[in-house]
């Protein structure tokens, strides 16, 4: 940004530096770039220092920054020797006339120059008409909107915009009657008595308040960026094995029939893998360039209603309502997201998938979520891909199901955000999904874990009886496969969905012992090198008696016996590590397996064993 010297000095320099700068003296520690401080005047005019008081044509001989009559006096003094007396009279007359003119000029009211002195901030009055455009101000004359909205900038909110929530429609209407020039109504949500307003000067907006409105900020919301290099080594890709991973066998093409699911995203393109017709509400216009369409929303939809071996979906019979709240760059904001929730609920959506978010908490978005909950809709949202101990909004709001990401082995993915709000996790690494143009690709991120859970709930709503969204979610949550620490943990929530277990929960005679997870615990007083924790879960419908657990840690063999384990119960086995984790000392291979006794057959032998390799910290 370019400023006149007076403004630069007042805002950015101490008094001495201010004077030096406007005289053309460079700062002691910094040479100002010529492009930022100079501009060329048309030929023949000389060169002028931009906006400095008293600056004149610059000379290569020196005298830089002297008073405007210094050059005249210096020339006269140099010419004194050899002058004839007759010329002195003319010189004296000329000098007297010049001094008189200078005195008169000094007493006259000077004409203000926008170059030398910034004009005051001006607020145009009245709306501009077609033949009288609004006045345009030089950048240095009028501070931009963001300069007067420092509070929004500090919070990371959109500058020059606010949301006003009124107690009723009458209060909203009164505000609109008071609003005049300088206040722009950018959006309206009558269901929440809310307005989105824009302003150039916050004082213009504040002058309209009567104490009956609530003020909140608007935060940017984005589809989570793809994690770059944040997937840990050894993570297992899911590929096209989604149905197998969820315990689905047989024909699932009709699952979810009659369940309307709203996808708030970048929009959903048509695709050969989609059997059902997709309805659309576009709150953000399309660019008109089909090649620019962001495939994020299409991939999300395919994990719910996809079909075929390459891009399978969990509930292909469900109805998809595409609510486009983001542009082709995946950019949106909290007002649009709230507007999308209201539109989805009012259009009959029972499940809402939001694979986007931000760290800015919006009161309006919270109100929209309450609106959905009061009408029986259930919202699922992505935790985010930042790899931090903080969950995105809206996933972090109470009543929203926050979804994290695991790999195909059930291990937490490092990029998946953690926190007390995480309820459940699902595969989020190299998951096959559809993309525009009839194509398919492998997608990574919590954005793609979320629709897997949504699809599971939709399937259970129809296949486990005529259930409400909340009833179906409670059933899915009851039969989660544990992972990570026993029970709930901040990384993976309470576990991962298993539709097969949900649908077989009432079937007797199923025996299934599973090694749910393995992890290394930190050293303690009794275990200087740490311990291996093995999680064993009964995923069948019958109690397990005398289940054997055999563990190999770096060649050391140990055996344990679990006397009894009730259906859906979890227990842990701890094994000390016997050598220090020193870089270069070699890898630690942990091999755990379970086996049933009493002659019963394990229904799923594929989950009876886990083999994982660990390297000492600091190893290449």
C-alpha positions as CSV (number, residue, x, y, z in Angstrom):
1,X,0.0,0.0,0.0
2,X,1.3,3.5,-0.9
3,X,0.9,6.3,1.6
4,X,1.7,10.1,1.3
5,X,4.7,10.9,3.4
6,X,2.7,12.6,6.1
7,X,0.6,9.5,6.6
8,X,3.5,7.1,6.5
9,X,5.3,9.2,9.1
10,X,2.3,9.4,11.4
11,X,1.6,5.7,11.3
12,X,4.9,4.0,11.0
13,X,7.8,6.2,12.0
14,X,9.1,8.1,15.1
15,X,9.3,11.9,14.9
16,X,13.0,12.0,13.8
17,X,12.6,9.3,11.2
18,X,9.4,11.1,10.0
19,X,11.3,14.3,9.3
20,X,14.3,12.5,7.7
21,X,12.0,10.5,5.5
22,X,10.1,13.5,4.1
23,X,13.4,15.3,3.4
24,X,14.6,12.4,1.4
25,X,17.0,11.1,4.0
26,X,17.0,7.3,4.1
27,X,16.4,5.5,7.4
28,X,19.6,4.5,9.1
29,X,18.8,0.8,9.0
30,X,16.7,0.4,5.9
31,X,16.8,1.8,2.4
32,X,13.3,2.3,1.1
33,X,12.6,0.5,-2.2
34,X,12.4,3.0,-5.0
35,X,9.2,1.5,-6.4
36,X,7.4,2.1,-3.1
37,X,8.5,5.7,-2.7
38,X,8.8,7.2,-6.2
39,X,6.7,7.7,-9.2
40,X,7.6,9.3,-12.6
41,X,6.1,12.6,-13.7
42,X,5.6,13.2,-17.5
43,X,8.8,14.3,-19.3
44,X,10.0,17.9,-18.7
45,X,8.6,18.1,-15.2
46,X,11.6,16.9,-13.3
47,X,11.4,14.3,-10.5
48,X,9.4,14.8,-7.4
49,X,9.4,13.0,-4.1
50,X,5.9,11.6,-3.6
51,X,3.8,13.6,-1.2
52,X,6.7,15.3,0.8
53,X,5.9,18.8,2.0
54,X,8.1,21.4,0.3
55,X,9.8,19.1,-2.1
56,X,10.9,20.5,-5.4
57,X,12.8,19.4,-8.5
58,X,15.8,17.3,-7.3
59,X,19.3,18.2,-8.3
60,X,22.3,15.9,-8.7
61,X,24.5,18.6,-7.2
62,X,23.1,18.4,-3.7
63,X,20.8,20.6,-1.6
64,X,18.4,17.8,-1.3
65,X,15.4,18.7,0.8
66,X,16.3,22.4,1.3
67,X,13.6,25.2,1.6
68,X,12.1,26.2,-1.7
69,X,14.0,29.6,-1.9
70,X,17.4,28.3,-0.9
71,X,18.4,27.7,-4.5
72,X,17.6,31.3,-5.5
73,X,19.6,32.8,-2.6
74,X,22.6,30.6,-3.3
75,X,22.6,31.6,-7.0
76,X,22.5,35.3,-6.2
77,X,25.3,35.1,-3.7
78,X,27.5,33.3,-6.2
79,X,26.9,36.1,-8.8
80,X,27.8,39.1,-6.6
81,X,31.4,39.6,-7.7
82,X,31.7,41.5,-10.9
83,X,28.1,42.7,-11.1
84,X,27.6,46.3,-12.3
85,X,25.9,48.7,-9.9
86,X,23.1,49.4,-12.4
87,X,22.1,45.7,-12.2
88,X,21.9,45.9,-8.4
89,X,18.9,48.2,-8.6
90,X,17.0,45.7,-10.7
91,X,18.0,42.9,-8.5
92,X,16.8,44.8,-5.4
93,X,13.5,45.5,-7.0
94,X,13.1,41.9,-8.1
95,X,13.9,40.7,-4.6
96,X,11.4,43.1,-3.0
97,X,8.6,42.0,-5.4
98,X,9.4,38.3,-4.7
99,X,9.4,38.8,-1.0
100,X,6.0,40.7,-1.2
101,X,4.6,37.9,-3.3
102,X,5.9,35.2,-0.9
103,X,4.3,37.1,2.1
104,X,0.9,37.4,0.3
105,X,1.0,33.7,-0.6
106,X,1.7,32.8,3.0
107,X,-1.3,34.7,4.3
108,X,-3.7,33.3,1.7
109,X,-5.8,30.2,2.4
110,X,-3.9,27.3,0.8
111,X,-5.6,24.9,-1.5
112,X,-5.6,21.4,0.0
113,X,-3.7,18.8,-1.9
114,X,-4.6,15.2,-1.6
115,X,-1.0,14.4,-2.3
116,X,0.4,16.3,0.6
117,X,-2.4,15.9,3.2
118,X,-4.7,12.9,3.3
119,X,-8.4,13.7,3.0
120,X,-10.6,12.8,6.0
121,X,-12.6,9.6,5.8
122,X,-15.8,10.4,3.9
123,X,-19.0,8.4,4.2
124,X,-21.2,8.9,1.1
125,X,-24.7,9.8,1.9
126,X,-27.6,8.3,0.0
127,X,-27.6,5.5,-2.4
128,X,-25.7,6.1,-5.7
129,X,-27.9,6.3,-8.8
130,X,-27.2,4.9,-12.2
131,X,-25.9,8.2,-13.6
132,X,-24.0,9.2,-10.5
133,X,-21.6,6.5,-9.5
134,X,-20.4,6.3,-5.9
135,X,-17.3,8.4,-5.3
136,X,-14.0,6.5,-5.5
137,X,-11.4,7.3,-2.9
138,X,-7.7,7.0,-3.2
139,X,-6.4,4.1,-1.1
140,X,-4.5,6.5,1.2
141,X,-7.5,8.8,1.6
142,X,-9.9,6.3,2.9
143,X,-8.9,3.2,5.0
144,X,-10.2,0.0,3.5
145,X,-12.9,-1.9,5.4
146,X,-10.5,-4.3,7.0
147,X,-8.6,-1.5,8.6
148,X,-11.7,-0.6,10.7
149,X,-12.6,-4.2,11.5
150,X,-9.5,-5.3,13.5
151,X,-11.6,-7.4,15.8
152,X,-12.7,-9.7,12.9
153,X,-9.2,-9.9,11.6
154,X,-7.8,-11.0,15.0
155,X,-10.4,-13.7,15.2
156,X,-9.9,-15.0,11.7
157,X,-13.4,-14.0,10.7
158,X,-14.6,-12.3,7.5
159,X,-13.9,-8.6,7.7
160,X,-16.6,-6.1,7.0
161,X,-19.4,-8.6,7.7
162,X,-21.5,-9.6,10.7
163,X,-24.5,-11.8,11.5
164,X,-27.4,-10.2,13.4
165,X,-29.9,-12.4,15.1
166,X,-33.1,-10.8,16.3
167,X,-35.6,-12.0,18.8
168,X,-38.4,-12.1,16.3
169,X,-39.3,-11.0,12.7
170,X,-40.7,-7.7,13.9
171,X,-37.3,-6.7,15.4
172,X,-35.6,-7.8,12.1
173,X,-38.0,-5.7,10.1
174,X,-37.4,-2.6,12.3
175,X,-33.7,-2.9,11.7
176,X,-34.2,-3.1,8.0
177,X,-36.2,0.1,8.2
178,X,-33.4,1.9,10.0
179,X,-30.6,0.6,7.8
180,X,-29.4,3.0,5.2
181,X,-26.4,3.9,3.1
182,X,-23.3,2.0,4.2
183,X,-25.1,-1.2,5.3
184,X,-25.6,-4.0,2.8
185,X,-27.9,-6.9,3.4
186,X,-26.0,-9.9,2.1
187,X,-28.2,-12.7,3.3
188,X,-31.3,-13.5,5.3
189,X,-32.4,-16.6,7.3
190,X,-36.0,-16.1,8.4
191,X,-36.0,-19.4,10.2
192,X,-33.4,-18.1,12.6
193,X,-34.4,-14.4,12.4
194,X,-31.0,-13.6,11.1
195,X,-29.4,-11.2,8.7
196,X,-26.0,-11.2,7.1
197,X,-24.9,-7.6,6.7
198,X,-21.9,-5.9,5.2
199,X,-20.4,-2.5,6.1
200,X,-17.6,-0.2,5.3
201,X,-17.4,1.4,8.7
202,X,-18.4,-0.6,11.8
203,X,-19.6,2.7,13.4
204,X,-22.4,2.9,10.8
205,X,-23.6,-0.6,11.8
206,X,-23.3,0.0,15.6
207,X,-25.3,3.2,15.3
208,X,-28.3,1.0,14.3
209,X,-28.3,-1.3,17.3
210,X,-31.1,-0.9,19.8
211,X,-30.1,-3.7,22.2
212,X,-32.5,-6.3,20.8
213,X,-30.1,-8.1,18.5
214,X,-27.3,-10.5,19.0
215,X,-24.1,-9.9,17.0
216,X,-21.8,-12.7,15.8
217,X,-18.9,-13.2,13.3
218,X,-18.8,-15.1,10.0
219,X,-15.9,-17.5,9.7
220,X,-14.4,-19.0,6.6
221,X,-15.3,-22.7,6.2
222,X,-13.4,-25.0,3.8
223,X,-13.2,-28.6,2.7
224,X,-10.3,-30.0,4.8
225,X,-7.1,-29.8,2.7
226,X,-5.6,-33.1,1.7
227,X,-2.9,-34.1,4.2
228,X,0.5,-33.8,2.6
229,X,3.1,-36.2,4.0
230,X,1.1,-36.6,7.2
231,X,0.1,-40.3,6.7
232,X,2.3,-42.4,8.9
233,X,4.5,-45.1,7.3
234,X,2.8,-48.5,7.3
235,X,-0.7,-47.1,7.1
236,X,-3.0,-49.6,5.3
237,X,-5.0,-48.3,2.3
238,X,-8.7,-49.3,2.0
239,X,-9.1,-49.2,-1.8
240,X,-12.4,-50.8,-2.9
241,X,-12.8,-53.0,0.2
242,X,-15.4,-50.8,1.9
243,X,-18.2,-53.3,2.1
244,X,-16.0,-56.1,3.3
245,X,-14.5,-53.8,5.9
246,X,-17.9,-52.9,7.3
247,X,-18.9,-56.6,7.5
248,X,-21.4,-56.4,4.6
249,X,-21.9,-59.5,2.5
250,X,-24.6,-60.1,-0.1
251,X,-26.7,-57.6,-2.0
252,X,-26.9,-54.2,-0.3
253,X,-28.3,-52.3,-3.3
254,X,-31.6,-51.5,-1.6
255,X,-30.1,-50.4,1.7
256,X,-31.1,-46.9,2.7
257,X,-34.2,-46.8,0.5
258,X,-36.4,-43.8,1.5
259,X,-33.8,-42.2,3.6
260,X,-33.0,-38.6,2.4
261,X,-29.4,-37.6,3.1
262,X,-28.2,-34.1,2.6
263,X,-24.6,-33.5,1.5
264,X,-23.4,-30.0,2.2
265,X,-20.4,-29.7,0.0
266,X,-19.2,-28.5,-3.4
267,X,-22.1,-30.2,-5.3
268,X,-22.5,-33.7,-6.7
269,X,-22.0,-34.5,-10.3
270,X,-23.9,-37.3,-12.1
271,X,-22.0,-40.6,-12.3
272,X,-22.6,-44.1,-13.6
273,X,-22.1,-45.5,-10.1
274,X,-25.2,-43.6,-8.8
275,X,-28.4,-45.5,-9.1
276,X,-30.7,-42.9,-7.6
277,X,-31.6,-39.4,-8.9
278,X,-29.8,-36.6,-7.1
279,X,-31.8,-33.5,-6.1
280,X,-29.9,-30.3,-5.8
281,X,-30.1,-26.9,-3.9
282,X,-27.4,-24.6,-5.1
283,X,-26.6,-21.8,-2.6
284,X,-23.4,-21.1,-4.5
285,X,-23.5,-20.7,-8.2
286,X,-21.5,-23.0,-10.5
287,X,-18.6,-21.5,-12.5
288,X,-20.1,-22.8,-15.7
289,X,-16.9,-24.6,-16.5
290,X,-17.5,-28.4,-16.1
291,X,-13.8,-29.0,-15.9
292,X,-13.5,-26.8,-12.9
293,X,-16.1,-28.7,-10.9
294,X,-14.6,-29.7,-7.5
295,X,-15.1,-33.5,-7.1
296,X,-15.1,-33.4,-3.3
297,X,-18.9,-33.6,-3.0
298,X,-19.1,-36.2,-5.7
299,X,-16.6,-38.5,-3.9
300,X,-18.5,-38.0,-0.6
301,X,-21.8,-39.0,-2.2
302,X,-20.4,-42.1,-3.8
303,X,-19.3,-43.6,-0.5
304,X,-23.0,-43.5,0.5
305,X,-24.8,-44.4,-2.8
306,X,-22.0,-45.7,-5.0
307,X,-22.3,-49.1,-6.7
308,X,-20.1,-51.5,-8.5
309,X,-16.8,-53.2,-7.6
310,X,-14.7,-50.1,-8.0
311,X,-16.7,-47.5,-6.2
312,X,-19.0,-49.3,-3.7
313,X,-21.3,-47.4,-1.4
314,X,-22.8,-48.3,1.9
315,X,-26.5,-47.4,1.3
316,X,-27.1,-47.2,-2.5
317,X,-30.8,-46.9,-2.1
318,X,-30.7,-43.7,-0.2
319,X,-31.9,-40.4,-1.7
320,X,-29.2,-37.7,-2.0
321,X,-29.9,-34.0,-1.6
322,X,-26.9,-32.1,-2.8
323,X,-26.7,-28.7,-1.1
324,X,-23.9,-26.7,-2.7
325,X,-22.5,-24.4,0.0
326,X,-18.9,-24.2,-1.3
327,X,-17.4,-23.0,-4.6
328,X,-15.1,-25.0,-6.8
329,X,-12.2,-24.2,-4.5
330,X,-14.0,-25.8,-1.6
331,X,-14.5,-22.4,0.1
332,X,-17.5,-21.5,2.1
333,X,-18.4,-19.7,5.3
334,X,-20.4,-20.3,8.5
335,X,-23.5,-18.4,7.3
336,X,-23.7,-20.4,4.1
337,X,-23.3,-23.6,6.1
338,X,-26.1,-22.5,8.5
339,X,-28.2,-21.7,5.5
340,X,-27.5,-25.1,4.0
341,X,-28.5,-26.9,7.2
342,X,-31.9,-25.0,7.2
343,X,-32.5,-25.7,3.6
344,X,-31.7,-29.4,4.1
345,X,-34.0,-29.8,7.0
346,X,-36.8,-27.9,5.4
347,X,-36.4,-30.2,2.3
348,X,-36.9,-33.4,4.4
349,X,-33.3,-34.5,5.0
350,X,-33.0,-36.9,8.0
351,X,-29.2,-37.3,7.9
352,X,-26.8,-34.4,7.1
353,X,-23.2,-35.0,6.0
354,X,-20.8,-32.0,6.5
355,X,-17.3,-32.9,5.3
356,X,-15.9,-29.4,5.9
357,X,-15.4,-27.0,8.7
358,X,-13.2,-24.5,10.5
359,X,-11.9,-23.6,13.9
360,X,-14.1,-20.5,14.2
361,X,-17.2,-21.0,16.4
362,X,-20.3,-19.4,15.0
363,X,-23.4,-18.7,17.1
364,X,-25.6,-18.8,14.0
365,X,-24.3,-22.2,13.0
366,X,-25.0,-23.4,16.5
367,X,-28.6,-22.2,16.2
368,X,-28.9,-23.9,12.8
369,X,-27.8,-27.2,14.4
370,X,-30.3,-26.8,17.1
371,X,-33.0,-26.2,14.4
372,X,-32.1,-29.5,12.8
373,X,-32.0,-31.4,16.1
374,X,-35.4,-30.1,17.1
375,X,-36.8,-31.5,13.8
376,X,-35.2,-34.9,14.2
377,X,-32.3,-34.6,11.7
378,X,-28.9,-36.0,12.7
379,X,-25.7,-34.2,11.6
380,X,-22.3,-35.9,11.1
381,X,-19.2,-33.8,10.5
382,X,-15.6,-34.3,9.7
383,X,-13.0,-33.8,12.5
384,X,-10.5,-32.1,10.2
385,X,-7.1,-33.0,8.8
386,X,-4.7,-30.8,10.8
387,X,-3.3,-33.4,13.1
388,X,-4.0,-31.3,16.2
389,X,-5.8,-31.8,19.5
390,X,-8.7,-29.7,18.4
391,X,-11.8,-30.7,16.4
392,X,-13.3,-28.6,13.5
393,X,-16.6,-26.8,13.9
394,X,-19.4,-27.9,13.3
395,X,-18.1,-31.3,14.4
396,X,-17.2,-29.9,17.8
397,X,-20.8,-28.8,18.6
398,X,-22.8,-30.7,21.0
399,X,-25.2,-33.1,19.3
400,X,-23.1,-33.3,16.1
401,X,-21.4,-36.7,15.5
402,X,-17.7,-36.0,15.0
403,X,-15.9,-38.4,12.8
404,X,-12.2,-39.2,12.8
405,X,-10.1,-41.2,10.4
406,X,-8.4,-44.6,10.7
407,X,-6.6,-46.7,8.2
408,X,-7.9,-50.1,6.9
409,X,-6.1,-51.8,9.9
410,X,-8.2,-49.7,12.4
411,X,-5.2,-47.5,13.5
412,X,-5.7,-43.8,14.0
413,X,-4.3,-41.7,11.2
414,X,-1.9,-39.0,12.3
415,X,-3.5,-36.2,10.3
416,X,-6.9,-36.8,11.9
417,X,-7.8,-34.2,14.5
418,X,-8.3,-35.5,18.1
419,X,-10.4,-34.3,21.0
420,X,-13.1,-35.0,23.5
421,X,-15.8,-34.5,20.8
422,X,-14.7,-37.5,18.6
423,X,-17.5,-40.0,18.6
424,X,-16.5,-42.5,16.0
425,X,-13.9,-43.2,13.3
426,X,-13.9,-44.8,9.9
427,X,-11.4,-45.5,7.1
428,X,-9.9,-42.3,5.7
429,X,-6.8,-43.4,3.8
430,X,-6.8,-44.2,0.0
431,X,-10.5,-44.9,-0.1
432,X,-11.9,-45.6,-3.5
433,X,-14.7,-43.1,-4.6
434,X,-16.2,-41.6,-7.7
435,X,-15.2,-38.3,-9.2
436,X,-16.7,-36.2,-12.0
437,X,-16.4,-37.5,-15.6
438,X,-17.3,-41.0,-14.7
439,X,-13.9,-41.6,-13.1
440,X,-12.8,-43.1,-9.8
441,X,-9.9,-42.2,-7.5
442,X,-8.5,-42.9,-4.1
443,X,-9.3,-40.2,-1.5
444,X,-7.7,-39.5,1.8
445,X,-9.0,-37.4,4.8
446,X,-11.7,-37.2,7.4
447,X,-14.0,-35.9,4.7
448,X,-14.3,-39.4,3.4
449,X,-14.6,-41.1,6.8
450,X,-17.7,-39.1,7.5
451,X,-20.0,-40.4,4.7
452,X,-19.0,-44.0,5.6
453,X,-20.6,-43.5,9.0
454,X,-23.6,-41.7,7.5
455,X,-24.1,-44.5,5.1
456,X,-23.9,-47.1,7.9
457,X,-26.6,-45.2,9.8
458,X,-28.8,-45.0,6.7
459,X,-28.4,-48.7,6.1
460,X,-29.3,-49.6,9.7
461,X,-32.4,-47.3,9.6
462,X,-33.9,-49.5,6.9
463,X,-32.3,-53.0,7.5
464,X,-32.7,-53.1,11.3
465,X,-36.3,-52.0,11.3
466,X,-38.0,-48.7,10.7
467,X,-35.7,-46.7,12.9
468,X,-35.3,-43.0,13.4
469,X,-31.8,-41.5,12.7
470,X,-31.1,-41.3,16.4
471,X,-32.2,-44.9,17.1
472,X,-30.1,-46.2,14.2
473,X,-27.0,-44.2,15.4
474,X,-27.4,-45.6,18.9
475,X,-27.5,-49.1,17.5
476,X,-24.4,-48.5,15.4
477,X,-22.6,-47.0,18.4
478,X,-23.5,-50.0,20.5
479,X,-21.7,-52.4,18.2
480,X,-18.6,-50.5,17.3
481,X,-15.3,-52.3,16.9
482,X,-13.0,-51.0,19.5
483,X,-9.6,-49.6,18.5
484,X,-6.8,-47.7,20.1
485,X,-7.3,-47.6,23.9
486,X,-10.0,-49.7,25.4
487,X,-13.4,-48.0,25.3
488,X,-13.6,-44.4,24.2
489,X,-10.4,-42.4,23.4
490,X,-9.8,-38.9,22.1
491,X,-8.2,-40.1,18.8
492,X,-10.6,-42.7,17.6
493,X,-13.7,-42.1,19.7
494,X,-15.5,-45.3,20.7
495,X,-14.4,-47.3,17.7
496,X,-15.3,-48.0,14.1
497,X,-18.7,-49.2,12.6
498,X,-19.4,-52.8,11.8
499,X,-22.8,-53.2,10.0
500,X,-22.5,-56.9,10.0
501,X,-22.3,-57.1,13.8
502,X,-25.3,-54.7,14.1
503,X,-27.5,-56.8,11.8
504,X,-26.4,-60.1,13.4
505,X,-26.7,-58.8,17.0
506,X,-29.8,-60.9,17.6
507,X,-28.4,-64.1,15.9
508,X,-27.4,-66.7,18.5
509,X,-24.4,-69.0,18.1
510,X,-21.8,-66.5,16.7
511,X,-18.3,-66.9,18.3
512,X,-15.8,-64.2,17.3
513,X,-12.7,-63.3,19.3
514,X,-10.7,-60.4,17.7
515,X,-7.4,-58.8,18.3
516,X,-8.8,-55.3,18.1
517,X,-5.6,-53.3,18.4
518,X,-2.0,-53.2,19.6
519,X,-0.1,-50.1,20.9
520,X,3.1,-49.2,22.7
521,X,2.6,-47.6,26.2
522,X,5.1,-45.2,27.6
523,X,7.7,-46.4,30.2
524,X,6.8,-46.3,33.9
525,X,8.5,-47.2,37.1
526,X,8.0,-50.9,36.7
527,X,8.5,-51.0,33.0
528,X,11.5,-48.9,32.0
529,X,11.2,-49.8,28.3
530,X,7.4,-49.5,28.1
531,X,4.7,-52.1,27.5
532,X,2.7,-53.5,24.6
533,X,-1.0,-53.3,25.2
534,X,-3.2,-55.8,23.3
535,X,-6.9,-55.2,23.0
536,X,-9.1,-58.3,22.7
537,X,-12.8,-57.9,21.9
538,X,-15.7,-60.4,21.8
539,X,-17.5,-59.4,18.5
540,X,-19.8,-62.4,18.6
541,X,-23.1,-63.1,20.3
542,X,-22.0,-65.8,22.7
543,X,-19.7,-65.6,25.7
544,X,-16.1,-66.7,25.2
545,X,-14.6,-69.0,27.8
546,X,-10.8,-69.6,28.2
547,X,-9.7,-67.7,25.2
548,X,-6.0,-68.1,24.7
549,X,-3.8,-65.1,23.8
550,X,-0.3,-65.7,22.4
551,X,2.1,-62.8,22.1
552,X,5.5,-62.5,20.6
553,X,7.5,-59.3,21.3
554,X,10.9,-59.2,19.7
555,X,11.2,-63.0,19.9
556,X,10.0,-63.2,23.5
557,X,6.9,-65.5,23.7
558,X,4.2,-65.0,26.3
559,X,0.8,-66.7,26.8
560,X,-2.3,-65.4,28.5
561,X,-5.8,-66.8,29.2
562,X,-9.0,-64.8,29.3
563,X,-11.3,-66.8,31.5
564,X,-14.6,-65.2,30.3
565,X,-15.5,-62.4,27.9
566,X,-19.1,-61.4,27.4
567,X,-20.5,-60.5,24.0
568,X,-19.3,-57.0,22.9
569,X,-16.9,-56.8,25.9
570,X,-13.3,-55.7,25.7
571,X,-10.2,-56.7,27.8
572,X,-6.6,-55.7,27.6
573,X,-3.4,-57.8,27.9
574,X,-0.1,-56.1,28.9
575,X,3.3,-57.4,28.0
576,X,6.6,-55.7,29.1
577,X,9.2,-54.7,26.5
578,X,12.5,-56.3,27.5
579,X,15.0,-54.1,25.6
580,X,15.5,-50.4,25.3
581,X,14.2,-48.5,22.2
582,X,17.6,-47.3,21.1
583,X,18.1,-46.1,17.5
584,X,20.0,-48.7,15.5
585,X,19.1,-51.5,17.9
586,X,16.7,-53.1,15.4
587,X,12.9,-53.2,14.9
588,X,10.4,-54.6,17.4
589,X,7.9,-57.0,15.9
590,X,4.7,-57.6,17.9
591,X,2.7,-60.6,16.9
592,X,-0.6,-61.2,18.8
593,X,-3.2,-63.9,18.1
594,X,-6.2,-65.4,19.9
595,X,-7.7,-68.8,19.7
596,X,-11.0,-70.2,21.0
597,X,-11.4,-73.3,23.2
598,X,-14.2,-75.9,23.7
599,X,-14.2,-76.9,20.1
600,X,-16.2,-73.8,18.8
601,X,-15.4,-72.3,15.5
602,X,-14.4,-68.6,15.1
603,X,-16.8,-66.9,12.7
604,X,-14.2,-64.5,11.5
605,X,-10.7,-65.9,11.7
606,X,-9.4,-62.9,9.7
607,X,-9.4,-60.7,12.8
608,X,-7.7,-63.3,15.1
609,X,-4.2,-62.0,14.5
610,X,-2.3,-58.7,14.2
611,X,1.4,-58.4,13.3
612,X,2.9,-54.9,13.6
613,X,6.5,-53.6,13.5
614,X,7.8,-50.7,15.6
615,X,11.1,-48.9,15.2
616,X,12.9,-46.9,17.9
617,X,12.2,-43.2,17.9
618,X,14.9,-41.4,15.9
619,X,15.5,-44.3,13.6
620,X,15.5,-43.6,9.8
